[in-house]
Amino acid sequence: MDEIELKRIVWRSRRGLLEVDLQLEKFVNKVLPTLSRADLTLFQDLLLLSDNDLLDYLNCKTECPDERLRPILEQVRSAQRQAV
C-alpha cells in the first residue's frame, strides 16, 4: 500500500467520538505502519462501523458480529493497554 493510501486510512481513523478517536489514535501511531495488507483491509472495514458500535466493541460492551474484525479489534485494544 502506498503512502497516499496510508494517509487516507489515518484520516478516516479520525472519529466524531473522542473516546473512539483516542483509542484509534494510539493504534494508528504504533501499529498501523506494521500491518500486513490483509490487516490493513480489515482495519478499513472496521472504520466503516458507526462510532457508537465501534465504541461498544472496543470497550467489550458487545461482541462484534463480524468475526473477521475481532482480531483487529483486539489489536486496537492491545495498543490501548500498552499505552497506559
Rosetta constraint file for C-alpha pairs under 8 A:
AtomPair CA 1 CA 5 HARMONIC 6.36 0.50
AtomPair CA 1 CA 6 HARMONIC 6.93 0.50
AtomPair CA 1 CA 37 HARMONIC 7.04 0.50
AtomPair CA 2 CA 6 HARMONIC 6.44 0.50
AtomPair CA 3 CA 7 HARMONIC 6.22 0.50
AtomPair CA 4 CA 8 HARMONIC 6.32 0.50
AtomPair CA 5 CA 9 HARMONIC 6.33 0.50
AtomPair CA 6 CA 10 HARMONIC 6.24 0.50
AtomPair CA 7 CA 11 HARMONIC 6.12 0.50
AtomPair CA 8 CA 12 HARMONIC 6.13 0.50
AtomPair CA 9 CA 13 HARMONIC 6.19 0.50
AtomPair CA 9 CA 44 HARMONIC 6.87 0.50
AtomPair CA 10 CA 14 HARMONIC 7.07 0.50
AtomPair CA 10 CA 28 HARMONIC 6.71 0.50
AtomPair CA 12 CA 47 HARMONIC 6.94 0.50
AtomPair CA 13 CA 21 HARMONIC 7.13 0.50
AtomPair CA 13 CA 24 HARMONIC 6.47 0.50
AtomPair CA 13 CA 25 HARMONIC 7.43 0.50
AtomPair CA 13 CA 28 HARMONIC 7.81 0.50
AtomPair CA 13 CA 47 HARMONIC 6.45 0.50
AtomPair CA 14 CA 21 HARMONIC 5.63 0.50
AtomPair CA 14 CA 24 HARMONIC 7.74 0.50
AtomPair CA 14 CA 25 HARMONIC 7.70 0.50
AtomPair CA 15 CA 20 HARMONIC 6.48 0.50
AtomPair CA 15 CA 21 HARMONIC 5.03 0.50
AtomPair CA 15 CA 51 HARMONIC 6.96 0.50
AtomPair CA 16 CA 20 HARMONIC 7.85 0.50
AtomPair CA 16 CA 21 HARMONIC 7.18 0.50
AtomPair CA 16 CA 51 HARMONIC 7.01 0.50
AtomPair CA 17 CA 21 HARMONIC 6.14 0.50
AtomPair CA 17 CA 51 HARMONIC 6.43 0.50
AtomPair CA 18 CA 22 HARMONIC 6.05 0.50
AtomPair CA 19 CA 23 HARMONIC 6.46 0.50
AtomPair CA 19 CA 55 HARMONIC 7.40 0.50
AtomPair CA 20 CA 24 HARMONIC 6.12 0.50
AtomPair CA 20 CA 51 HARMONIC 6.93 0.50
AtomPair CA 20 CA 54 HARMONIC 7.28 0.50
AtomPair CA 20 CA 55 HARMONIC 5.79 0.50
AtomPair CA 21 CA 25 HARMONIC 5.93 0.50
AtomPair CA 22 CA 26 HARMONIC 6.62 0.50
AtomPair CA 23 CA 27 HARMONIC 6.74 0.50
AtomPair CA 23 CA 76 HARMONIC 7.09 0.50
AtomPair CA 23 CA 77 HARMONIC 7.61 0.50
AtomPair CA 23 CA 80 HARMONIC 5.95 0.50
AtomPair CA 24 CA 28 HARMONIC 6.00 0.50
AtomPair CA 24 CA 76 HARMONIC 6.68 0.50
AtomPair CA 25 CA 29 HARMONIC 6.07 0.50
AtomPair CA 26 CA 30 HARMONIC 6.13 0.50
AtomPair CA 26 CA 76 HARMONIC 7.96 0.50
AtomPair CA 26 CA 79 HARMONIC 6.24 0.50
AtomPair CA 26 CA 80 HARMONIC 6.27 0.50
AtomPair CA 26 CA 83 HARMONIC 7.20 0.50
AtomPair CA 27 CA 31 HARMONIC 5.27 0.50
AtomPair CA 27 CA 32 HARMONIC 6.43 0.50
AtomPair CA 27 CA 75 HARMONIC 7.68 0.50
AtomPair CA 27 CA 76 HARMONIC 5.42 0.50
AtomPair CA 27 CA 79 HARMONIC 5.32 0.50
AtomPair CA 27 CA 80 HARMONIC 7.00 0.50
AtomPair CA 28 CA 32 HARMONIC 4.74 0.50
AtomPair CA 28 CA 33 HARMONIC 7.57 0.50
AtomPair CA 29 CA 33 HARMONIC 7.72 0.50
AtomPair CA 30 CA 79 HARMONIC 7.29 0.50
AtomPair CA 31 CA 35 HARMONIC 6.61 0.50
AtomPair CA 31 CA 79 HARMONIC 7.38 0.50
AtomPair CA 32 CA 40 HARMONIC 7.55 0.50
AtomPair CA 35 CA 39 HARMONIC 5.72 0.50
AtomPair CA 35 CA 40 HARMONIC 6.03 0.50
AtomPair CA 36 CA 40 HARMONIC 6.16 0.50
AtomPair CA 37 CA 41 HARMONIC 6.27 0.50
AtomPair CA 38 CA 42 HARMONIC 6.40 0.50
AtomPair CA 39 CA 43 HARMONIC 6.10 0.50
AtomPair CA 39 CA 72 HARMONIC 7.07 0.50
AtomPair CA 40 CA 44 HARMONIC 6.18 0.50
AtomPair CA 41 CA 45 HARMONIC 6.30 0.50
AtomPair CA 42 CA 46 HARMONIC 6.16 0.50
AtomPair CA 42 CA 68 HARMONIC 7.39 0.50
AtomPair CA 42 CA 69 HARMONIC 6.27 0.50
AtomPair CA 42 CA 72 HARMONIC 6.86 0.50
AtomPair CA 43 CA 47 HARMONIC 6.30 0.50
AtomPair CA 43 CA 69 HARMONIC 7.73 0.50
AtomPair CA 43 CA 72 HARMONIC 6.51 0.50
AtomPair CA 44 CA 48 HARMONIC 6.79 0.50
AtomPair CA 45 CA 49 HARMONIC 7.42 0.50
AtomPair CA 45 CA 69 HARMONIC 7.75 0.50
AtomPair CA 46 CA 54 HARMONIC 7.79 0.50
AtomPair CA 46 CA 69 HARMONIC 6.54 0.50
AtomPair CA 49 CA 53 HARMONIC 6.48 0.50
AtomPair CA 49 CA 54 HARMONIC 6.06 0.50
AtomPair CA 50 CA 54 HARMONIC 6.07 0.50
AtomPair CA 51 CA 55 HARMONIC 6.04 0.50
AtomPair CA 52 CA 56 HARMONIC 6.28 0.50
AtomPair CA 53 CA 57 HARMONIC 6.21 0.50
AtomPair CA 54 CA 58 HARMONIC 6.03 0.50
AtomPair CA 55 CA 59 HARMONIC 6.03 0.50
AtomPair CA 56 CA 60 HARMONIC 5.94 0.50
AtomPair CA 56 CA 61 HARMONIC 4.92 0.50
AtomPair CA 56 CA 62 HARMONIC 5.66 0.50
AtomPair CA 56 CA 63 HARMONIC 7.96 0.50
AtomPair CA 57 CA 61 HARMONIC 6.15 0.50
AtomPair CA 57 CA 62 HARMONIC 5.52 0.50
AtomPair CA 57 CA 63 HARMONIC 5.79 0.50
AtomPair CA 57 CA 64 HARMONIC 5.80 0.50
AtomPair CA 57 CA 73 HARMONIC 7.45 0.50
AtomPair CA 58 CA 73 HARMONIC 6.43 0.50
AtomPair CA 58 CA 74 HARMONIC 7.90 0.50
AtomPair CA 58 CA 76 HARMONIC 7.61 0.50
AtomPair CA 58 CA 77 HARMONIC 6.39 0.50
AtomPair CA 64 CA 69 HARMONIC 7.29 0.50
AtomPair CA 64 CA 70 HARMONIC 6.59 0.50
AtomPair CA 66 CA 70 HARMONIC 7.09 0.50
AtomPair CA 69 CA 73 HARMONIC 6.15 0.50
AtomPair CA 70 CA 74 HARMONIC 6.23 0.50
AtomPair CA 71 CA 75 HARMONIC 6.36 0.50
AtomPair CA 72 CA 76 HARMONIC 6.33 0.50
AtomPair CA 73 CA 77 HARMONIC 6.27 0.50
AtomPair CA 74 CA 78 HARMONIC 5.99 0.50
AtomPair CA 75 CA 79 HARMONIC 6.19 0.50
AtomPair CA 76 CA 80 HARMONIC 6.35 0.50
AtomPair CA 77 CA 81 HARMONIC 6.27 0.50
AtomPair CA 78 CA 82 HARMONIC 6.17 0.50
AtomPair CA 79 CA 83 HARMONIC 6.26 0.50
AtomPair CA 80 CA 84 HARMONIC 6.71 0.50
